[in-house]
Amino acid sequence: MRPLARISLYYLATYLFLTGLAFLFAPDFSLSLLLSDAHYDDVFVRSAGAFMIALSIVVTQIIRHRIELLYPTTLRVRIFFLVVIVGLYWETRDPLFHIILGVVGLGVALTASGLILDANRGRKT
C-alpha cells in the first residue's frame, strides 16, 4: 500500500482540474495570472484546458481505484513534461513556463517523496 504517493496525486488532480477550468473558460485571464507575456490563440488554450480536465479525471480514477501500479507512471509522465516545459521556455522565454515548471516540479517532488517513503516503510514492516 502506498498511502503517501496516493495522497500526492490529489495535488496533481487538483491543479490539472482547476487550471484546466481556467484555461477553458477564461484563457486570457488565466494566462495573465500565470504572468505570460506572449499571445496564445484562445482555441489552443481552451483545448489545452479541456485536455487538462480529462487528465484530472484519469488521475482521479487512479486515486479512487487505488491503482498503485500507475503511481510511478504519473511521475515519469510529469518528468517528461518538465523536460518539455524547459524546452518551451528556452524557445519562448515566456515567464509562464517558470510558474508551470514550479507547479509540476512540486508535484514531482511530492510523488517521488511519497513513493520513496512508502517503499522504505514497506521494507521495515
N, C-alpha and C positions, 0 to 999 in steps of 0.2 A: 504494500500500500504506500502511495506517495502523497501524503496529505499536503506537504508544503509546496510541492510542484503544482498540485491541483489548485491550491489557493492562488498561486501566482498567475494562473491562467484567467482568473477573474479580472485582473488588471488588463490583460490583453483583450478579452471580450468587451470590457467596458470602453477602453479607448477606441477600439475599432468601431463600436456601435455609435458612440457619441460623435466622433469625428466624421463618421460616415453620414450621420444625420445632418451635421453642419454642412458638409460638402454638398449633400444632395439638395438641401432646402435653402441654404444661404452661402453659395460658393464664394462670392466676392467678400462678404463679411468675414467668413471663416479664414480665408487666405490672408486678410488684413490682420486678423488676430494672431496668425502664425508668422507675422512680420514679413510676408512675401513682398518683394519689390519688383516682381515680374508680372506679366499679364498671362493668365492661362485661360483658355476657352472654357466658358461655363459648362458646355456639354461634356467636355473631358472631365472637369472637376466633379460634376454631378454623377457621371458614370463611375468614376473612382469611388465616390461616396456610396453608390449602390453596391459596388464590389466589396467595400469595407463592411457594410452591413451584412452582406451574405457571409463573409468570412467570420464575422462575430457570431452569426447563428451556428456555423460549423463548430467554432471553438466552444460555444455554449453547450452544444450537444456532446462534445468531447468531455467537458466538465460534468455534465448531467449524467452521462452514462459511465463515467469513470473509466474512460478508455486510456489506461495508463501507457499502453504501447505507443500512443501518439504524442505523449508529452514531450519526449525528446525531439520528435519530428517538428513540433511547433517551434522549438528552439533552433533547429537547423534552418528552417524556413526564414526565421527572423534574422539569423546571421547572414543569410543570402541577401535579405532586404537591406541590411546595414551596408553591405558592400555596394549594392545598387545605389543607395541613398548617398553614400560618399561620392560615387561616380557622378551622380546627378548634380551634387553640389559643385564638384570641380568643373563641370560643364557650364553651369548657370551662375554660380556664385550667389545664389538666392539664399538669404538667411533662413527662409522657411525650412530648408533642409537641416539646419542646425537643430531646430526645435524637434523636427521629426526624428532625427538621429538620437536626440536625448530621450524622447518618449519611448522609442523602440529599444534603445540601448538599456534603459531602466528595466523594461520588461524582460530582456535577455538576461540581465543580471539577476533579476528576481527568480526567473525559472531555472537558470543554471544553479543558483544557490540552493533553491529548493530541491533540485534533483540530487545535488551533491550531499546535502544534509540528510535527505531521505535515504540515500544509498548508505551513508555512514550509519544512520540509525538502524537500518536493516541488518548491517553486518554485526552490530553489537548485540542484537537480540537473538 
